[in-house]
Amino acid sequence: MKKNIKIIPLGGVREEGKDLFAIEVNDQSIFILDCGSKFPLDEMLGIDFVIPDFTYIRENADKVVGIFLTSGHLDSIGALPYLLSEFDVPVFGTDLTIRLARHLVKQHHDSRNFDNFQVINEKSEIVFDDGTVTFFSVTHSIPDAMGIALKTDQGTVVYTGDFKFDQTVPADYQTDFPAIIGTGKERVLALLADARNAEAQGQLAEERVVQAYLSDTFEFQDSRLVLTCMAENLLRLQEIFNAAAASERKIYFATEHGQTIFKIAQQAGKLKLPDPKIVIKSAQELAKLDDGQIIILHLGQPGEAMRSLARMANQHDPHVQIETGDLVLLTTAPYRSMDNAWAKTRDLVYQAGGTVTSVTEALTVADDATRSDLQLMLGMVKPDYFLPVQGEYRQLAAAKEAALASGYQDDQIYLAAKGDQLQFDDQGLTLGEAAPAADTMIDGIGVGDIGNIVLRDRNVLSQDGVFIAVVTIDRKKRRIVEKPKITSRGFIYNRAHHKLLKDASDLVIKTVESNLDNQDFDWSHLKQDVREKLSSFLYKKTDRRPVILPVIMEVNQHHRRSKANKKKKDD
């Protein structure tokens, strides 16, 4: 048996989120590192979120030995319910990570019965036929985040997960430097390291500085504070609780989802209220407080907080609204893919009389490794090859520049694309045939049933609307029974374009009559002909291309079917 290691990123490279890295050892065992989701881009209309393509895993299902999670964030666990609805393989993670993963999996009908969760810690060592998995603690915005080391006969593959270095964080967030250095004392074949913040050149503000900023803001601001925070950013949430208690403010949760995450973290002992009385449970209690005592907290995913703020700003929330003088403080940075939507939400807040600021405007903060953090990680691990992951291409390229500046050679660094099969053997690194790695889009209960054609149609509908032509024909008599009925939505205002609609109707009549006169009449050809003629006509008149929906009905079709059915009964 030829010994080799394949690293196959099915997500998490050249994109933000959706981390999933398959490590295949000796063509026999597949270790899945993380199984995350990502938020859709602006042009993905109607899509809730995006998960990796599981085709390669399906084709090699008998090789999968387990799923190993680095944290409880959605970019690490968001796709778990969909993978576990197909495969019954053990899932490994720390106590908090497993609690969050279990909660997520239980929300989905097809995976709710899955219960093969295995809790590990930084001292765990899991032995398989083709490798041994160990873990090391890293600093991130959620406690008990882990890096993963897969030790094989050919060397070790190290995956950092999301990480940064900050010596001022609480104990549950501390990096285990000795463990990382120990890993680097043996041969490390490849390092897969977090590159999401690799463009940052300077030093990040320490978390103790963030804590001081929040405490000062809460203390000296006289108005109500409306805060947004990522639900799983428990480090920031703990800082908010600490600052609220110190300034004697009360916290009102404006979203249900956030309270669920809050309770899970509390039960795991990873989130502590300095004073249980700082949380109030009803809008009635909120109304009794002075403005300087109030914190309204939107705890959830970026989209949830944004929608909740928009409702408050538009005075549509039944319990709380943005009022004159309110300060909206974004304590965690929104995803770049939501920049436009956040800009509109900020504008709504200002129109309602509030103001908006963010921690990132006052301090240089991030939850991921800077350039210098990456260089320090490289120095401790000393890998033969470096694979920047968990970032868009420019961020991977910035991580490569950091490695080159640290003395690595160009042929030791690879900027992987989704689906690449990077094979390490006696010959070094080679690139094999790409695995399927398209985006799988989730729309409601639909999984992967929305493709590029549907997205294109949604985009066209959003830009140019729809134009519908309904015409009834009698194919036997080769004539149009009733004049076409033309309607549109999102294209033109019908009452103001009578001539355009009449000309379009005449064109439909002409096109249908031409097809009816054809001896080789074909339904699909008729619809396509109407669609093409209308599309060309409308573009010439308006410079727009709406979705054309020709609806052709046959007047005596039901009559013929009835006769046919009657004949069958007589027989």
NORJO-V230374 format. One record per backbone hydrogen bond with DSSP energy under -0.5 kcal/mol. CO is the residue of the C=O (numbers start at 1). NH is the residue of the N-H. Records with the same first field share a line. If there is no record, write none. Layout:
CO->NH + NH
//
This chain:
4->26
5->424
6->8 + 24
7->9 + 422
8->10 + 22
9->419
10->53
11->20
12->390 + 391
15->17
17->12
19->36
20->10 + 11
21->23 + 33
22->8 + 24
23->25 + 31
24->6 + 26
25->28 + 29
29->25 + 31
30->32 + 65 + 66
31->23 + 33
32->34 + 68
33->21
35->79 + 80
36->52
37->18
38->50
41->44
43->45
44->47
49->442
50->38
51->440
52->54
54->58
55->59
56->60
58->61
60->63 + 64
61->64
63->30
66->32
67->69 + 92
68->34
70->146
73->76 + 77
74->37 + 78
75->19
76->35
77->80
79->82 + 83
80->84
81->85
83->86 + 87
87->89
90->67
91->118
92->69
93->120
94->98
95->99
96->100
97->101
98->102
99->103
100->104
101->105
102->106
103->107
104->107
105->108
108->111 + 112
111->114
115->117
116->91
118->93
121->124
124->135
125->127
126->133
128->131
131->128
132->134 + 151
133->126
134->149
136->147
137->176
138->140
139->164
141->235
142->145
145->138
147->136
148->159
149->134 + 151
150->157
151->132
152->155
155->152
156->158 + 189 + 190
157->150
158->192
159->148
161->194
163->369
164->139 + 166
166->169
170->173
171->174
172->144
175->177
176->180
177->181
178->182
179->183
180->184
181->185
182->185
183->186
187->156 + 189
188->384
189->385
190->158 + 192
191->193 + 387
192->160
193->389
195->198
197->200
200->371
206->209 + 210
207->211
208->212
209->213
210->214
211->215
212->216
213->217
214->218
215->219
216->220
217->221
220->222
224->327
225->227 + 296
226->329
227->298
228->331
229->300
230->233
232->234
233->237
234->238
235->239
236->240
237->241
238->242
239->243
240->244
241->245
242->246
243->247
244->248 + 249
245->248
250->295
251->253 + 280
252->297
255->259
256->259 + 260
257->261
258->262
259->263
260->264
261->265
262->266
263->267
264->268
265->270 + 271
266->269
272->274
275->278
276->279
278->251 + 280
280->253
282->286
283->287
284->288
285->288
286->289
290->293
291->294
293->250
294->225
295->252 + 297
296->227 + 298
297->254 + 255 + 299
298->229 + 300
299->258
300->231
301->305
302->306
303->307
304->308
305->309
306->310
307->311
308->312
309->313
310->314
311->316 + 317
312->315 + 322
323->326
326->328 + 355
327->226 + 329
328->330 + 357
329->228 + 331
330->359
335->338
336->339
338->342
339->343
340->344
341->345
342->346
343->347
344->348
345->349
346->350
347->351
348->352
349->354
350->353
353->325
355->328
357->330
358->361 + 362
359->362 + 363
363->365
364->205
370->374
371->375
372->376
373->377
374->378
375->379
376->380
377->381
378->382
382->188
385->191
386->388 + 414
387->193
389->195
391->14 + 15
392->395 + 396
393->397
394->398
395->399
396->400
397->401
398->402
399->403
400->404
401->405
402->406
403->406 + 408
404->407
409->412
410->413
412->386
414->416
417->420
419->435
420->9 + 422
421->423 + 432
422->7
423->425 + 430
424->5
425->428
428->425
430->423 + 432
432->421
439->441
440->51
441->443 + 448
442->48 + 49
443->446
446->443 + 448
449->451
451->455
452->456
453->457
454->458
455->459
456->460
457->461
458->462
459->463
460->464 + 465
461->465
465->547
466->489
467->549
468->487
469->471 + 551
470->485
471->553
472->481 + 482
473->475 + 555
474->478 + 479
479->474 + 481
482->472
484->486
485->470
487->468
489->466
492->494
493->496
494->497
497->501
498->502
499->503
500->504
501->505
502->506
503->507
504->508
505->509
506->510
507->511
508->512
509->513
510->514
511->515
512->516
513->517
515->518
518->521
519->521
522->526
523->527
524->528
525->529
526->530
527->531
528->532
529->533
530->534
531->535
532->536
533->537
534->538
535->539
536->540
537->541
538->542 + 544
539->543
547->467 + 549
548->550
549->469
550->552
551->471 + 553
553->473 + 555
554->557
556->560
557->561
558->562
559->563
560->564
561->565
562->566
563->567
564->568
565->569
566->570
567->571
//
